[in-house]
Amino acid sequence: MSKSTNGTMTSSDIDFQMVAVLVEKILVMKPDVIGILNIETAKSVSLKFLALDSLDVLQLAMEIEETFGMEIDVVDFPPEMTVEGLAAQLVTLKKHQAESKR
């Protein structure tokens, strides 16, 4: 993972990390999508295609909240969104939440 010149993670590193965590957590919840979902396919595979039901989405949101220390509303997980798109949205949400705590 590359770092910026001051040693902090760059936004692309954070996006990659979020994508990797989402992919990992979804594969644990839905092992039947192994072979369909991976880091490379995350940009084109939607949550709807992965057949995540409302309980799956709630579980995924809770795990992301715990992993990244952020608050998420399940409406942040629209079914048509790709895994990579969701990761980008969550990174933005995390940044906003961190700024609002200052």
Secondary structure, 3 states (H helix, E strand, C coil): CCECCCCCECHHHHHHHHHHHHHHHHHHHCHHHECCECCCHHHCCECCCCCCCHHHHHHHHHHHHHHHCCCCCHHHCCCCCEHHHHHHHHHHHHHHHHHHCC
